[in-house]
Amino acid sequence: MTIEVTLERIAVALETIAAGGGAVTAAPTTATDTPATTKAEKPAASGKGKPAGKGKATKESKPAKEEPAETEEAKEPELTLNDVRAALTTLQKAVGADAPKALLSEHGASTLSKLDKGTYGAVIAAAKAAAEEAAE
C-alpha cells in the first residue's frame, strides 16, 4: 500500500468520524494494495529496527468487547474483611466492646478472621442496625 492510499483512507475515516458516521470499518484490501517488501521495510541486521508500517494495532483491527450481562452479584460490591471491621468498629463505639464479639459469635466465628465470607453482608447489616438502634 502506498503512502497516498494510506493517507486517503485516513482522510476518509476522519471525515466519517467528524460527520458523526459512527464506527469506521476497514476497507477490504486487494492484492494490488499489498506492497512489495523493500529493503527499507526489513528489520536491520542488528535486530533493532522496526519494519515500516508495523506497529500497534488500530481500533479497526480490534474486536469489539461485549458487555457481560448484569447479574445480581455484579450489582452488589464485593464485601471485604475491612468492610466488616469498619461496621464492627462503629458498633463498638456505639454500644461497647462486647457487642461486636457477641455478633461474631452469633454468626459462628470466635474472631473476625474466622468469619465466613458468605456472612459478611449479614454481619455488616446487623452491626449497622444495632449501632443505629443504640444511637436512638
TIRO-2110 file (N, C-alpha, C; in Angstrom, 1 decimal):
// TIRO-2110
0.9, -1.2, 0.0, N, 1, A
0.0, 0.0, 0.0, CA, 1, A
0.9, 1.2, 0.0, C, 1, A
0.6, 2.1, -0.9, N, 2, A
1.4, 3.3, -0.9, CA, 2, A
1.0, 4.3, 0.1, C, 2, A
1.8, 5.3, 0.3, N, 3, A
1.5, 6.3, 1.3, CA, 3, A
0.3, 7.1, 0.9, C, 3, A
0.1, 7.3, -0.4, N, 4, A
-1.1, 8.1, -0.8, CA, 4, A
-2.4, 7.3, -0.5, C, 4, A
-2.4, 6.0, -0.7, N, 5, A
-3.5, 5.2, -0.4, CA, 5, A
-3.8, 5.2, 1.1, C, 5, A
-2.8, 5.1, 1.9, N, 6, A
-2.9, 5.2, 3.3, CA, 6, A
-3.5, 6.5, 3.8, C, 6, A
-2.9, 7.6, 3.3, N, 7, A
-3.4, 8.9, 3.6, CA, 7, A
-4.9, 9.1, 3.2, C, 7, A
-5.2, 8.6, 2.1, N, 8, A
-6.6, 8.7, 1.6, CA, 8, A
-7.6, 8.0, 2.5, C, 8, A
-7.2, 6.8, 3.0, N, 9, A
-8.0, 6.0, 3.9, CA, 9, A
-8.2, 6.7, 5.2, C, 9, A
-7.1, 7.3, 5.7, N, 10, A
-7.1, 8.1, 7.0, CA, 10, A
-8.1, 9.3, 6.8, C, 10, A
-8.0, 10.0, 5.7, N, 11, A
-8.8, 11.2, 5.4, CA, 11, A
-10.3, 10.8, 5.4, C, 11, A
-10.6, 9.7, 4.7, N, 12, A
-12.0, 9.2, 4.7, CA, 12, A
-12.5, 8.8, 6.0, C, 12, A
-11.7, 8.1, 6.8, N, 13, A
-12.1, 7.7, 8.2, CA, 13, A
-12.3, 8.9, 9.0, C, 13, A
-11.4, 9.9, 9.0, N, 14, A
-11.6, 11.1, 9.8, CA, 14, A
-12.9, 11.9, 9.4, C, 14, A
-13.1, 12.0, 8.1, N, 15, A
-14.4, 12.7, 7.6, CA, 15, A
-15.6, 11.9, 8.1, C, 15, A
-15.6, 10.6, 8.1, N, 16, A
-16.7, 9.8, 8.6, CA, 16, A
-16.9, 10.0, 10.1, C, 16, A
-15.9, 10.1, 10.8, N, 17, A
-16.0, 10.3, 12.3, CA, 17, A
-16.5, 11.7, 12.5, C, 17, A
-15.9, 12.7, 11.9, N, 18, A
-16.3, 14.1, 12.1, CA, 18, A
-17.8, 14.3, 11.7, C, 18, A
-18.3, 13.6, 10.7, N, 19, A
-19.7, 13.7, 10.3, CA, 19, A
-20.6, 12.9, 11.2, C, 19, A
-20.1, 12.3, 12.2, N, 20, A
-20.9, 11.5, 13.1, CA, 20, A
-21.4, 10.2, 12.6, C, 20, A
-20.6, 9.7, 11.7, N, 21, A
-21.0, 8.4, 11.0, CA, 21, A
-20.8, 7.2, 11.8, C, 21, A
-20.3, 7.3, 13.0, N, 22, A
-20.1, 6.2, 13.9, CA, 22, A
-18.9, 5.4, 13.6, C, 22, A
-18.9, 4.1, 13.8, N, 23, A
-17.7, 3.3, 13.7, CA, 23, A
-17.2, 3.3, 12.2, C, 23, A
-15.9, 3.3, 12.1, N, 24, A
-15.3, 3.2, 10.8, CA, 24, A
-14.8, 1.8, 10.6, C, 24, A
-15.1, 1.2, 9.5, N, 25, A
-14.7, -0.2, 9.2, CA, 25, A
-13.6, -0.1, 8.2, C, 25, A
-12.7, -1.0, 8.2, N, 26, A
-11.6, -1.1, 7.3, CA, 26, A
-12.1, -1.5, 5.9, C, 26, A
-11.6, -0.8, 4.9, N, 27, A
-11.9, -1.1, 3.6, CA, 27, A
-11.2, -2.4, 3.2, C, 27, A
-11.9, -3.3, 2.4, N, 28, A
-11.2, -4.6, 2.1, CA, 28, A
-10.0, -4.3, 1.2, C, 28, A
-8.9, -5.0, 1.5, N, 29, A
-7.7, -4.8, 0.7, CA, 29, A
-7.7, -5.8, -0.4, C, 29, A
-7.0, -5.4, -1.5, N, 30, A
-6.9, -6.3, -2.6, CA, 30, A
-5.4, -6.6, -2.8, C, 30, A
-5.1, -7.5, -3.7, N, 31, A
-3.7, -7.9, -3.9, CA, 31, A
-2.9, -6.7, -4.4, C, 31, A
-3.6, -5.7, -5.1, N, 32, A
-2.9, -4.6, -5.6, CA, 32, A
-2.5, -3.6, -4.5, C, 32, A
-3.3, -3.7, -3.4, N, 33, A
-3.0, -2.8, -2.3, CA, 33, A
-1.8, -3.3, -1.4, C, 33, A
-1.4, -4.5, -1.6, N, 34, A
-0.3, -5.1, -0.8, CA, 34, A
1.0, -4.7, -1.4, C, 34, A
1.9, -4.0, -0.7, N, 35, A
3.1, -3.5, -1.2, CA, 35, A
4.1, -4.7, -1.3, C, 35, A
5.1, -4.5, -2.2, N, 36, A
6.2, -5.4, -2.3, CA, 36, A
7.2, -5.0, -1.2, C, 36, A
7.8, -6.0, -0.5, N, 37, A
8.7, -5.7, 0.5, CA, 37, A
10.0, -5.1, 0.0, C, 37, A
10.4, -4.0, 0.6, N, 38, A
11.7, -3.4, 0.2, CA, 38, A
12.7, -3.5, 1.3, C, 38, A
13.9, -3.2, 1.0, N, 39, A
14.9, -3.2, 2.0, CA, 39, A
14.6, -2.2, 3.1, C, 39, A
14.0, -1.1, 2.9, N, 40, A
13.7, -0.2, 3.9, CA, 40, A
12.7, -0.7, 4.9, C, 40, A
11.9, -1.7, 4.5, N, 41, A
10.9, -2.2, 5.4, CA, 41, A
11.4, -3.4, 6.2, C, 41, A
12.5, -4.0, 5.8, N, 42, A
13.1, -5.1, 6.5, CA, 42, A
13.8, -4.6, 7.8, C, 42, A
13.7, -5.4, 8.9, N, 43, A
14.4, -5.0, 10.1, CA, 43, A
15.9, -5.0, 9.8, C, 43, A
16.6, -4.2, 10.6, N, 44, A
18.1, -4.1, 10.5, CA, 44, A
18.7, -5.4, 10.9, C, 44, A
19.9, -5.6, 10.4, N, 45, A
20.6, -6.9, 10.7, CA, 45, A
20.8, -7.0, 12.2, C, 45, A
20.9, -5.9, 12.9, N, 46, A
21.2, -6.0, 14.4, CA, 46, A
19.9, -6.3, 15.1, C, 46, A
18.8, -6.3, 14.4, N, 47, A
17.5, -6.7, 15.1, CA, 47, A
16.9, -5.5, 15.8, C, 47, A
17.4, -4.3, 15.7, N, 48, A
16.9, -3.2, 16.5, CA, 48, A
15.8, -2.4, 15.7, C, 48, A
15.8, -2.5, 14.4, N, 49, A
14.8, -1.7, 13.7, CA, 49, A
13.4, -2.3, 13.6, C, 49, A
12.4, -1.5, 13.4, N, 50, A
11.1, -2.0, 13.2, CA, 50, A
10.8, -1.9, 11.7, C, 50, A
10.0, -2.8, 11.2, N, 51, A
9.6, -2.7, 9.8, CA, 51, A
8.7, -1.5, 9.6, C, 51, A
8.8, -0.8, 8.5, N, 52, A
7.9, 0.3, 8.2, CA, 52, A
6.5, -0.1, 8.2, C, 52, A
5.6, 0.7, 8.7, N, 53, A
4.2, 0.4, 8.7, CA, 53, A
3.7, -0.6, 9.7, C, 53, A
4.6, -1.1, 10.5, N, 54, A
4.2, -2.1, 11.5, CA, 54, A
4.2, -1.4, 12.8, C, 54, A
3.3, -1.7, 13.7, N, 55, A
3.2, -1.1, 15.0, CA, 55, A
2.0, -1.6, 15.8, C, 55, A
1.5, -0.7, 16.6, N, 56, A
0.3, -1.1, 17.4, CA, 56, A
-0.9, -1.3, 16.5, C, 56, A
-1.8, -2.2, 16.9, N, 57, A
-3.0, -2.5, 16.1, CA, 57, A
-3.9, -1.3, 16.3, C, 57, A
-4.6, -1.0, 15.2, N, 58, A
-5.6, 0.1, 15.3, CA, 58, A
-6.9, -0.4, 15.8, C, 58, A
-7.8, 0.6, 16.1, N, 59, A
-9.1, 0.3, 16.6, CA, 59, A
-9.9, -0.6, 15.6, C, 59, A
-9.6, -0.4, 14.3, N, 60, A
-10.3, -1.1, 13.3, CA, 60, A
-10.0, -2.6, 13.4, C, 60, A
-8.8, -3.0, 13.8, N, 61, A
-8.5, -4.4, 13.8, CA, 61, A
-8.8, -5.1, 15.1, C, 61, A
-9.2, -4.3, 16.2, N, 62, A
-9.5, -4.9, 17.4, CA, 62, A
-11.0, -5.4, 17.4, C, 62, A
-11.3, -6.6, 17.9, N, 63, A
-12.7, -7.0, 18.0, CA, 63, A
-13.4, -6.2, 19.1, C, 63, A
-14.7, -6.0, 18.9, N, 64, A
-15.4, -5.2, 19.9, CA, 64, A
-15.7, -6.1, 21.1, C, 64, A
-15.5, -5.4, 22.3, N, 65, A
-15.8, -6.1, 23.5, CA, 65, A
-17.2, -6.2, 23.8, C, 65, A
-17.7, -7.3, 24.2, N, 66, A
-19.1, -7.4, 24.6, CA, 66, A
-19.3, -7.2, 26.0, C, 66, A
-20.4, -6.5, 26.4, N, 67, A
-20.7, -6.2, 27.8, CA, 67, A
-21.3, -7.5, 28.4, C, 67, A
-20.8, -7.9, 29.5, N, 68, A
-21.4, -9.1, 30.2, CA, 68, A
-22.7, -8.7, 30.7, C, 68, A
-23.6, -9.7, 30.7, N, 69, A
-25.0, -9.4, 31.3, CA, 69, A
-24.9, -9.2, 32.8, C, 69, A
-25.6, -8.2, 33.2, N, 70, A
-25.6, -7.9, 34.7, CA, 70, A
-26.3, -9.0, 35.4, C, 70, A
-25.7, -9.4, 36.5, N, 71, A
-26.3, -10.4, 37.4, CA, 71, A
-26.5, -9.7, 38.8, C, 71, A
-27.1, -10.4, 39.6, N, 72, A
-27.4, -9.9, 41.0, CA, 72, A
-26.0, -9.7, 41.7, C, 72, A
-25.1, -10.6, 41.5, N, 73, A
-23.7, -10.5, 42.1, CA, 73, A
-23.0, -9.3, 41.6, C, 73, A
-23.1, -9.0, 40.3, N, 74, A
-22.4, -7.9, 39.7, CA, 74, A
-22.9, -6.5, 40.2, C, 74, A
-24.2, -6.4, 40.6, N, 75, A
-24.8, -5.2, 41.1, CA, 75, A
-24.3, -4.8, 42.5, C, 75, A
-24.0, -5.8, 43.3, N, 76, A
-23.6, -5.6, 44.7, CA, 76, A
-22.0, -5.6, 44.7, C, 76, A
-21.4, -4.6, 45.4, N, 77, A
-20.0, -4.6, 45.5, CA, 77, A
-19.5, -5.8, 46.4, C, 77, A
-18.4, -6.3, 46.1, N, 78, A
-17.9, -7.4, 46.9, CA, 78, A
-17.4, -6.9, 48.3, C, 78, A
-18.0, -7.5, 49.3, N, 79, A
-17.6, -7.1, 50.7, CA, 79, A
-16.3, -7.7, 51.1, C, 79, A
-15.5, -6.9, 51.9, N, 80, A
-14.2, -7.4, 52.3, CA, 80, A
-14.2, -7.4, 53.8, C, 80, A
-13.2, -8.0, 54.3, N, 81, A
-13.0, -8.1, 55.8, CA, 81, A
-12.9, -6.7, 56.4, C, 81, A
-12.3, -5.8, 55.6, N, 82, A
-12.2, -4.4, 56.1, CA, 82, A
-13.6, -3.7, 56.3, C, 82, A
-14.5, -4.1, 55.4, N, 83, A
-15.9, -3.6, 55.5, CA, 83, A
-16.5, -4.0, 56.8, C, 83, A
-16.3, -5.3, 57.1, N, 84, A
-16.9, -5.9, 58.3, CA, 84, A
-16.2, -5.2, 59.5, C, 84, A
-14.9, -5.1, 59.4, N, 85, A
-14.2, -4.4, 60.5, CA, 85, A
-14.7, -3.0, 60.8, C, 85, A
-14.9, -2.3, 59.8, N, 86, A
-15.4, -0.9, 59.9, CA, 86, A
-16.8, -0.9, 60.6, C, 86, A
-17.7, -1.8, 60.1, N, 87, A
-19.0, -1.9, 60.7, CA, 87, A
-19.0, -2.3, 62.2, C, 87, A
-18.1, -3.2, 62.5, N, 88, A
-17.9, -3.7, 63.9, CA, 88, A
-17.3, -2.6, 64.8, C, 88, A
-16.4, -1.8, 64.2, N, 89, A
-15.8, -0.7, 64.9, CA, 89, A
-16.9, 0.4, 65.3, C, 89, A
-17.7, 0.7, 64.3, N, 90, A
-18.8, 1.6, 64.5, CA, 90, A
-19.8, 1.1, 65.6, C, 90, A
-20.0, -0.2, 65.6, N, 91, A
-20.9, -0.8, 66.6, CA, 91, A
-20.2, -0.7, 68.0, C, 91, A
-18.9, -1.0, 68.0, N, 92, A
-18.2, -0.9, 69.3, CA, 92, A
-18.2, 0.5, 69.9, C, 92, A
-18.1, 1.5, 69.1, N, 93, A
-18.1, 2.9, 69.5, CA, 93, A
-19.5, 3.2, 70.1, C, 93, A
-20.5, 2.7, 69.4, N, 94, A
-21.9, 3.0, 69.8, CA, 94, A
-22.4, 2.2, 71.0, C, 94, A
-22.0, 1.0, 71.2, N, 95, A
-22.5, 0.1, 72.2, CA, 95, A
-21.5, -0.3, 73.2, C, 95, A
-20.3, -0.7, 72.8, N, 96, A
-19.3, -1.2, 73.7, CA, 96, A
-18.6, -2.4, 73.0, C, 96, A
-17.5, -2.9, 73.7, N, 97, A
-16.7, -3.9, 73.1, CA, 97, A
-17.4, -5.3, 73.1, C, 97, A
-18.3, -5.5, 73.9, N, 98, A
-19.0, -6.8, 74.0, CA, 98, A
-19.9, -7.1, 72.8, C, 98, A
-20.5, -6.0, 72.2, N, 99, A
-21.5, -6.2, 71.1, CA, 99, A
-20.8, -6.8, 69.9, C, 99, A
-19.7, -6.3, 69.4, N, 100, A
-19.1, -7.0, 68.2, CA, 100, A
-18.7, -8.4, 68.5, C, 100, A
-18.2, -8.7, 69.7, N, 101, A
-17.9, -10.1, 70.0, CA, 101, A
-19.1, -11.0, 70.0, C, 101, A
-20.2, -10.5, 70.5, N, 102, A
-21.5, -11.3, 70.5, CA, 102, A
-22.0, -11.5, 69.1, C, 102, A
-21.9, -10.4, 68.3, N, 103, A
-22.4, -10.5, 66.9, CA, 103, A
-21.6, -11.5, 66.1, C, 103, A
-20.2, -11.5, 66.3, N, 104, A
-19.4, -12.5, 65.6, CA, 104, A
-19.8, -13.9, 66.1, C, 104, A
-20.0, -14.1, 67.4, N, 105, A
-20.4, -15.4, 67.9, CA, 105, A
-21.7, -15.9, 67.4, C, 105, A
-22.6, -15.0, 67.2, N, 106, A
-23.9, -15.3, 66.6, CA, 106, A
-23.8, -15.9, 65.2, C, 106, A
-22.7, -15.4, 64.5, N, 107, A
-22.5, -15.9, 63.1, CA, 107, A
-21.4, -17.0, 63.0, C, 107, A
-21.1, -17.6, 64.1, N, 108, A
-20.3, -18.8, 64.1, CA, 108, A
-18.8, -18.5, 64.1, C, 108, A
-18.3, -17.3, 64.5, N, 109, A
-16.9, -17.0, 64.5, CA, 109, A
-16.5, -16.5, 65.8, C, 109, A
-15.3, -17.0, 66.3, N, 110, A
-14.8, -16.5, 67.6, CA, 110, A
-14.0, -15.2, 67.4, C, 110, A
-13.4, -15.1, 66.2, N, 111, A
-12.7, -13.8, 65.8, CA, 111, A
-13.1, -13.4, 64.4, C, 111, A
-12.8, -12.2, 64.1, N, 112, A
-13.1, -11.6, 62.8, CA, 112, A
-12.5, -12.4, 61.7, C, 112, A
-11.2, -12.8, 61.9, N, 113, A
-10.5, -13.5, 60.8, CA, 113, A
-11.1, -14.9, 60.5, C, 113, A
-11.9, -15.4, 61.5, N, 114, A
-12.5, -16.7, 61.3, CA, 114, A
-14.0, -16.6, 60.7, C, 114, A
-14.4, -15.4, 60.4, N, 115, A
-15.7, -15.2, 59.9, CA, 115, A
-15.8, -15.7, 58.5, C, 115, A
-16.9, -16.4, 58.1, N, 116, A
-17.1, -16.9, 56.8, CA, 116, A
-17.4, -15.8, 55.8, C, 116, A
-16.8, -15.8, 54.6, N, 117, A
-17.1, -14.7, 53.7, CA, 117, A
-18.5, -14.5, 53.3, C, 117, A
-19.3, -15.6, 53.3, N, 118, A
-20.7, -15.6, 53.0, CA, 118, A
-21.5, -14.9, 54.0, C, 118, A
-21.0, -14.7, 55.2, N, 119, A
-21.8, -14.0, 56.2, CA, 119, A
-21.4, -12.5, 56.4, C, 119, A
-20.5, -12.0, 55.6, N, 120, A
-20.1, -10.6, 55.7, CA, 120, A
-21.2, -9.7, 55.6, C, 120, A
-22.1, -9.8, 54.6, N, 121, A
-23.2, -8.9, 54.4, CA, 121, A
-24.2, -8.9, 55.6, C, 121, A
-24.5, -10.1, 56.1, N, 122, A
-25.4, -10.2, 57.3, CA, 122, A
-24.8, -9.6, 58.5, C, 122, A
-23.5, -9.8, 58.7, N, 123, A
-22.8, -9.2, 59.9, CA, 123, A
-22.8, -7.7, 59.8, C, 123, A
-22.5, -7.2, 58.6, N, 124, A
-22.5, -5.7, 58.4, CA, 124, A
-23.9, -5.1, 58.7, C, 124, A
-24.9, -5.8, 58.1, N, 125, A
-26.2, -5.3, 58.3, CA, 125, A
-26.7, -5.3, 59.7, C, 125, A
-26.3, -6.4, 60.4, N, 126, A
-26.7, -6.5, 61.9, CA, 126, A
-25.9, -5.4, 62.7, C, 126, A
-24.7, -5.2, 62.4, N, 127, A
-23.9, -4.2, 63.1, CA, 127, A
-24.4, -2.8, 62.9, C, 127, A
-24.7, -2.5, 61.7, N, 128, A
-25.3, -1.2, 61.4, CA, 128, A
-26.6, -1.0, 62.1, C, 128, A
-27.5, -2.0, 62.1, N, 129, A
-28.8, -1.9, 62.7, CA, 129, A
-28.6, -1.7, 64.2, C, 129, A
-27.7, -2.5, 64.8, N, 130, A
-27.5, -2.3, 66.3, CA, 130, A
-26.9, -1.0, 66.6, C, 130, A
-26.0, -0.5, 65.8, N, 131, A
-25.4, 0.8, 66.1, CA, 131, A
-26.4, 1.9, 66.0, C, 131, A
-27.3, 1.8, 64.9, N, 132, A
-28.3, 2.9, 64.8, CA, 132, A
-29.4, 2.8, 65.9, C, 132, A
-29.7, 1.6, 66.3, N, 133, A
-30.6, 1.4, 67.4, CA, 133, A
-30.1, 2.0, 68.7, C, 133, A
-28.8, 1.8, 68.9, N, 134, A
-28.1, 2.4, 70.1, CA, 134, A
-28.1, 3.9, 70.1, C, 134, A
-28.0, 4.5, 68.9, N, 135, A
-27.8, 5.9, 68.7, CA, 135, A
-29.2, 6.6, 69.0, C, 135, A
-30.3, 5.9, 68.9, N, 136, A
-31.6, 6.5, 69.1, CA, 136, A
-32.0, 6.6, 70.5, C, 136, A
END
